[in-house]
């Protein structure tokens, strides 16, 4: 029952547009495959492994240099003013 409630709550939060961390990883963490990189805009997008939804992260130019589409990554982030997600740490899986 607890798992069902947590799953439903996650679905509601994701549906409302809020960035919800992957439950299995912990707070402010997402894991997924990189689907696009915008080096000019300093962002990349992953397809979240848990929700199967795209999530955009703001990153430094230096971090973006090392990334490639289809890389499987784990991202820790912070929410910035305006609701964007800024990458703090990234690990390739």
FIFIZA-149038 format. One line per 3 residues: number of its first residue (from 1); their letters; for each residue z, x, y of C-alpha. Coordinates in nm, 3 decimals, padded with zeros to 5 digits. Layout:
NUM) a) Z,X,Y ~ ...
This chain:
1) xxx) 00.000,00.000,00.000 ~ 00.088,00.284,00.240 ~ -00.249,00.450,00.177
4) xxx) -00.432,00.121,00.242 ~ -00.252,00.076,00.574 ~ -00.331,00.436,00.676
7) xxx) -00.697,00.390,00.581 ~ -00.724,00.067,00.779 ~ -00.554,00.223,01.080
10) xxx) -00.796,00.518,01.067 ~ -01.092,00.281,01.055 ~ -00.964,00.092,01.359
13) xxx) -00.905,00.411,01.557 ~ -01.246,00.555,01.468 ~ -01.413,00.226,01.553
16) xxx) -01.249,00.227,01.894 ~ -01.409,00.563,01.977 ~ -01.090,00.769,01.958
19) xxx) -01.115,01.107,01.788 ~ -00.897,01.084,01.480 ~ -00.819,01.398,01.288
22) xxx) -00.901,01.430,00.919 ~ -00.587,01.296,00.757 ~ -00.596,01.550,00.476
25) xxx) -00.609,01.846,00.720 ~ -00.346,01.741,00.970 ~ -00.330,01.673,01.339
28) xxx) -00.620,01.783,01.563 ~ -00.833,01.909,01.274 ~ -01.176,01.809,01.150
31) xxx) -01.395,01.945,00.872 ~ -01.764,01.893,00.821 ~ -02.116,02.026,00.831
34) xxx) -02.274,02.131,01.162 ~ -02.565,01.900,01.237 ~ -02.662,02.024,01.584
37) xxx) -02.589,02.301,01.833 ~ -02.653,02.279,02.207 ~ -02.612,02.635,02.333
40) xxx) -02.716,02.540,02.689 ~ -02.455,02.263,02.697 ~ -02.187,02.465,02.511
43) xxx) -02.139,02.201,02.239 ~ -02.191,02.149,01.869 ~ -02.173,01.841,01.648
46) xxx) -02.037,01.814,01.296 ~ -02.077,01.532,01.048 ~ -01.712,01.472,00.965
49) xxx) -01.649,01.503,00.590 ~ -01.392,01.224,00.584 ~ -01.534,00.962,00.821
52) xxx) -01.905,01.053,00.783 ~ -01.936,01.016,01.163 ~ -02.068,01.274,01.409
55) xxx) -01.808,01.450,01.626 ~ -01.901,01.664,01.928 ~ -01.698,01.970,02.026
58) xxx) -01.706,02.184,02.339 ~ -01.712,02.556,02.254 ~ -01.750,02.892,02.422
61) xxx) -02.088,03.064,02.435 ~ -01.946,03.343,02.216 ~ -01.840,03.097,01.944
64) xxx) -02.177,02.921,01.947 ~ -02.368,03.246,01.889 ~ -02.225,03.276,01.539
67) xxx) -02.287,02.914,01.435 ~ -02.582,02.771,01.245 ~ -02.686,02.419,01.153
70) xxx) -02.559,02.327,00.803 ~ -02.257,02.561,00.826 ~ -01.954,02.391,00.671
73) xxx) -01.662,02.439,00.910 ~ -01.303,02.344,00.976 ~ -01.228,02.295,01.346
76) xxx) -00.898,02.274,01.529 ~ -00.927,02.121,01.874 ~ -00.755,01.984,02.180
79) xxx) -00.845,01.671,02.372 ~ -00.951,01.752,02.728 ~ -00.962,01.539,03.039
82) xxx) -01.224,01.270,02.997 ~ -01.169,01.250,02.621 ~ -01.384,01.542,02.509
85) xxx) -01.279,01.771,02.224 ~ -01.251,02.145,02.292 ~ -01.267,02.374,01.990
88) xxx) -00.964,02.602,01.964 ~ -01.032,02.768,01.628 ~ -01.313,02.749,01.378
91) xxx) -01.325,02.861,01.016 ~ -01.635,02.866,00.796 ~ -01.581,02.719,00.452
